[in-house]
Amino acid sequence: MTIEVTDQNIKDLLAEGKPMVVDFWAPWCGPCKMMSPIIDEVAADYEGRALVGKLNVDENPETCEQFGIMNIPTLLLFKNGELVNRHVGLCRKTELEPLIDAIL
């Protein structure tokens, strides 16, 4: 299951130190809509091993500015609370899995 990531909770989530993937998206973004079921599948597949969250860029400008989000969808991958990888644009599940496996 995906978690909602916000300006208010991202610091606490990162402080947990668990591997985490954050999907930066917006409801008006076509590629984001296409990416959503992939993110949901990945969240189910990696449940208990990695946190998978979604952050609405329209509602959370501080986090977008902090991480320099210029295009969506953007996926940020964190390990031990640190940003270790970034993927910009739509991707297949088969492209996303190796990125997540690398942070486990």
Secondary structure in CASP SS format (residue, H / E / C, confidence):
PFRMAT SS
TARGET T0000
AUTHOR 0000-0000-0000
METHOD secondary structure of the structure
MODEL  1
M C 1.00
T C 1.00
I E 1.00
E E 1.00
V C 1.00
T C 1.00
D C 1.00
Q C 1.00
N C 1.00
I H 1.00
K H 1.00
D H 1.00
L H 1.00
L H 1.00
A H 1.00
E C 1.00
G C 1.00
K C 1.00
P C 1.00
M E 1.00
V E 1.00
V E 1.00
D E 1.00
F E 1.00
W E 1.00
A C 1.00
P C 1.00
W C 1.00
C C 1.00
G H 1.00
P H 1.00
C H 1.00
K H 1.00
M H 1.00
M H 1.00
S H 1.00
P H 1.00
I H 1.00
I H 1.00
D H 1.00
E H 1.00
V H 1.00
A H 1.00
A H 1.00
D H 1.00
Y C 1.00
E C 1.00
G C 1.00
R C 1.00
A C 1.00
L E 1.00
V E 1.00
G E 1.00
K E 1.00
L E 1.00
N E 1.00
V C 1.00
D C 1.00
E C 1.00
N C 1.00
P H 1.00
E H 1.00
T H 1.00
C H 1.00
E H 1.00
Q H 1.00
F C 1.00
G C 1.00
I C 1.00
M C 1.00
N C 1.00
I C 1.00
P C 1.00
T E 1.00
L E 1.00
L E 1.00
L E 1.00
F E 1.00
K E 1.00
N C 1.00
G C 1.00
E E 1.00
L E 1.00
V E 1.00
N E 1.00
R E 1.00
H E 1.00
V E 1.00
G C 1.00
L C 1.00
C C 1.00
R C 1.00
K H 1.00
T H 1.00
E H 1.00
L H 1.00
E H 1.00
P H 1.00
L H 1.00
I H 1.00
D H 1.00
A C 1.00
I C 1.00
L C 1.00
END
